[in-house]
Amino acid sequence: MTVNQSGTHVTIRAMSVEYAPEPTPFRVTLFVGPQPIEGSPSTMSCVFNVKKRSWKGGVQVAVHMMQGQIERLGEEIHFSHWLARVLAALPSEDHLSYQERAHEFLIQALCWCKLDLLLRSAIMQENQCLAEDIWIDECRERVAERRDFILSYIAAELDLVPGDVPAP
């Protein structure tokens, strides 16, 4: 509690803010996704453009995740519960649209966490694919570490203002 200029006691609610990660030698942008892999509709893919400062050109990295893994990771960060609380503050006619978009942004954020593992190891300057069956445990740990950032990313992509978003 604090006192404003007129002498009135005002309660200031603490706000949880997660900052972007430390700058890396890479510039990463989402190119396309999520989209199902042709011939394997239960596998989703996001393709990222990755450019290292010392490289003359960038590369594309396709990150694949199985739908079951996406669902488990979403459960571990309580995505459905968080989204239900977000939707409760919005008009009911907007719920389906927000749910679909939020799920797409969740997949993007999860794939970005998996890509981050590659960037922390030894990425080669060549187009590549992170298959759905590698770094499963490491990705789970990274997602748990980045939970608040993931939910903040989704809220920002949905153009929700901080007052519309419940604390994670």
Kinemage of the C-alpha trace (Angstrom):
@kinemage 1
@onewidth
@group {chain A} dominant
@subgroup {mainchain}
@vectorlist {calphas} color= white
{ca met a 1} P 0.000 0.000 0.000
{ca thr a 2} L 1.198 3.494 -0.791
{ca val a 3} L -0.093 7.036 -0.384
{ca asn a 4} L -0.780 9.211 -3.430
{ca gln a 5} L -0.313 13.003 -3.648
{ca ser a 6} L -3.729 13.746 -2.145
{ca gly a 7} L -2.938 11.623 0.921
{ca thr a 8} L -5.263 8.757 -0.051
{ca his a 9} L -4.069 5.211 0.537
{ca val a 10} L -3.850 3.340 -2.734
{ca thr a 11} L -3.245 -0.376 -3.157
{ca ile a 12} L -0.807 -1.159 -5.913
{ca arg a 13} L -1.025 -4.676 -7.193
{ca ala a 14} L 2.282 -6.361 -7.947
{ca met a 15} L 2.576 -7.337 -11.570
{ca ser a 16} L 4.619 -10.253 -12.764
{ca val a 17} L 6.696 -9.266 -15.767
{ca glu a 18} L 9.071 -11.567 -17.565
{ca tyr a 19} L 11.647 -9.907 -19.704
{ca ala a 20} L 12.932 -11.143 -23.010
{ca pro a 21} L 15.947 -13.413 -22.798
{ca glu a 22} L 19.481 -12.078 -22.947
{ca pro a 23} L 20.516 -11.083 -26.466
{ca thr a 24} L 21.949 -13.963 -28.443
{ca pro a 25} L 24.149 -13.974 -31.505
{ca phe a 26} L 21.035 -15.087 -33.455
{ca arg a 27} L 18.131 -13.237 -34.994
{ca val a 28} L 15.126 -15.557 -35.186
{ca thr a 29} L 11.820 -14.934 -36.914
{ca leu a 30} L 8.881 -17.216 -37.481
{ca phe a 31} L 8.590 -17.986 -41.185
{ca val a 32} L 5.502 -20.208 -41.243
{ca gly a 33} L 3.467 -22.348 -38.905
{ca pro a 34} L 2.112 -24.080 -37.186
{ca gln a 35} L 1.001 -26.453 -39.876
{ca pro a 36} L 0.575 -30.227 -40.009
{ca ile a 37} L 3.300 -32.259 -41.675
{ca glu a 38} L 2.165 -33.757 -44.962
{ca gly a 39} L 1.476 -37.448 -44.440
{ca ser a 40} L 1.564 -37.083 -40.644
{ca pro a 41} L -1.334 -34.892 -39.516
{ca ser a 42} L -0.566 -35.502 -35.829
{ca thr a 43} L 2.826 -33.799 -36.244
{ca met a 44} L 2.930 -30.014 -36.316
{ca ser a 45} L 5.716 -27.897 -37.768
{ca cys a 46} L 6.899 -24.328 -37.404
{ca val a 47} L 9.644 -23.051 -39.673
{ca phe a 48} L 11.950 -20.338 -38.388
{ca asn a 49} L 14.464 -18.146 -40.181
{ca val a 50} L 17.694 -18.084 -38.196
{ca lys a 51} L 20.507 -15.655 -38.875
{ca lys a 52} L 23.700 -15.561 -36.871
{ca arg a 53} L 25.436 -12.215 -36.779
{ca ser a 54} L 28.650 -13.682 -38.202
{ca trp a 55} L 26.906 -15.504 -41.081
{ca lys a 56} L 26.529 -13.981 -44.524
{ca gly a 57} L 23.065 -15.512 -44.871
{ca gly a 58} L 20.436 -17.187 -42.741
{ca val a 59} L 19.055 -20.688 -42.623
{ca gln a 60} L 15.628 -22.201 -42.126
{ca val a 61} L 14.957 -24.572 -39.259
{ca ala a 62} L 11.777 -26.642 -39.245
{ca val a 63} L 10.766 -27.640 -35.730
{ca his a 64} L 8.433 -30.628 -35.474
{ca met a 65} L 6.311 -31.584 -32.468
{ca met a 66} L 3.766 -34.356 -32.043
{ca gln a 67} L 0.260 -33.284 -31.081
{ca gly a 68} L 0.475 -35.471 -27.949
{ca gln a 69} L 3.637 -33.690 -26.833
{ca ile a 70} L 2.018 -30.301 -27.440
{ca glu a 71} L -0.960 -31.332 -25.328
{ca arg a 72} L 1.256 -32.627 -22.482
{ca leu a 73} L 3.375 -29.485 -22.449
{ca gly a 74} L 0.230 -27.366 -22.487
{ca glu a 75} L -1.086 -29.306 -19.485
{ca glu a 76} L 2.202 -28.885 -17.612
{ca ile a 77} L 2.057 -25.092 -17.925
{ca his a 78} L -1.717 -25.070 -17.204
{ca phe a 79} L -2.470 -23.506 -20.565
{ca ser a 80} L -6.142 -24.579 -20.682
{ca his a 81} L -6.818 -23.202 -17.206
{ca trp a 82} L -5.068 -19.922 -18.059
{ca leu a 83} L -6.962 -19.643 -21.359
{ca ala a 84} L -10.308 -20.305 -19.660
{ca arg a 85} L -9.606 -17.420 -17.294
{ca val a 86} L -8.658 -15.174 -20.230
{ca leu a 87} L -11.811 -16.122 -22.137
{ca ala a 88} L -14.008 -15.429 -19.109
{ca ala a 89} L -13.148 -11.734 -19.460
{ca leu a 90} L -14.064 -11.629 -23.167
{ca pro a 91} L -17.421 -11.631 -24.972
{ca ser a 92} L -18.624 -15.212 -25.509
{ca glu a 93} L -18.973 -14.725 -29.272
{ca asp a 94} L -15.178 -14.216 -29.440
{ca his a 95} L -14.235 -17.358 -27.501
{ca leu a 96} L -13.833 -19.787 -30.409
{ca ser a 97} L -11.657 -17.410 -32.402
{ca tyr a 98} L -9.442 -16.679 -29.391
{ca gln a 99} L -9.164 -20.386 -28.520
{ca glu a 100} L -8.011 -21.319 -32.019
{ca arg a 101} L -5.518 -18.493 -32.254
{ca ala a 102} L -4.208 -19.080 -28.716
{ca his a 103} L -3.587 -22.741 -29.543
{ca glu a 104} L -1.621 -21.750 -32.662
{ca phe a 105} L 0.472 -19.297 -30.635
{ca leu a 106} L 1.061 -22.007 -28.011
{ca ile a 107} L 2.481 -24.316 -30.676
{ca gln a 108} L 4.699 -21.510 -31.994
{ca ala a 109} L 6.011 -20.776 -28.499
{ca leu a 110} L 6.658 -24.457 -27.748
{ca cys a 111} L 8.514 -24.892 -31.034
{ca trp a 112} L 10.520 -21.761 -30.264
{ca cys a 113} L 11.566 -23.315 -26.934
{ca lys a 114} L 12.775 -26.399 -28.800
{ca leu a 115} L 14.608 -24.223 -31.332
{ca asp a 116} L 16.267 -22.412 -28.430
{ca leu a 117} L 17.869 -25.734 -27.430
{ca leu a 118} L 19.461 -25.978 -30.872
{ca leu a 119} L 20.684 -22.379 -30.682
{ca arg a 120} L 22.308 -23.126 -27.336
{ca ser a 121} L 24.133 -26.110 -28.814
{ca ala a 122} L 26.049 -26.111 -32.077
{ca ile a 123} L 23.827 -25.005 -34.943
{ca met a 124} L 25.344 -25.390 -38.376
{ca gln a 125} L 24.805 -22.849 -41.136
{ca glu a 126} L 22.504 -25.104 -43.140
{ca asn a 127} L 18.769 -25.630 -43.433
{ca gln a 128} L 17.686 -28.331 -41.009
{ca cys a 129} L 14.837 -30.026 -39.228
{ca leu a 130} L 14.445 -30.715 -35.527
{ca ala a 131} L 12.496 -33.955 -35.613
{ca glu a 132} L 9.654 -34.567 -33.192
{ca asp a 133} L 11.546 -37.322 -31.350
{ca ile a 134} L 14.629 -35.363 -30.250
{ca trp a 135} L 15.155 -33.268 -27.125
{ca ile a 136} L 11.803 -34.249 -25.620
{ca asp a 137} L 12.938 -34.080 -21.981
{ca glu a 138} L 15.094 -31.006 -22.543
{ca cys a 139} L 12.205 -29.247 -24.283
{ca arg a 140} L 9.929 -30.075 -21.359
{ca glu a 141} L 12.423 -28.460 -18.959
{ca arg a 142} L 12.822 -25.400 -21.186
{ca val a 143} L 9.052 -24.936 -21.454
{ca ala a 144} L 8.699 -25.171 -17.661
{ca glu a 145} L 11.415 -22.510 -17.249
{ca arg a 146} L 9.737 -20.233 -19.802
{ca arg a 147} L 6.093 -20.689 -18.705
{ca asp a 148} L 5.458 -17.038 -17.865
{ca phe a 149} L 7.127 -15.897 -21.065
{ca ile a 150} L 5.053 -18.351 -23.151
{ca leu a 151} L 1.781 -17.124 -21.655
{ca ser a 152} L 2.884 -13.487 -22.021
{ca tyr a 153} L 3.790 -14.145 -25.659
{ca ile a 154} L 0.370 -15.659 -26.347
{ca ala a 155} L -1.413 -12.766 -24.625
{ca ala a 156} L 0.606 -10.227 -26.623
{ca glu a 157} L -0.087 -12.016 -29.908
{ca leu a 158} L -3.807 -12.011 -29.064
{ca asp a 159} L -3.568 -8.226 -28.516
{ca leu a 160} L -4.790 -8.541 -24.948
{ca val a 161} L -4.038 -5.681 -22.618
{ca pro a 162} L -2.484 -6.546 -19.237
{ca gly a 163} L -5.762 -5.881 -17.396
{ca asp a 164} L -7.494 -8.553 -19.525
{ca val a 165} L -4.915 -11.200 -18.711
{ca pro a 166} L -4.943 -13.099 -15.427
{ca ala a 167} L -1.607 -13.628 -13.708
{ca pro a 168} L -0.046 -16.955 -14.751
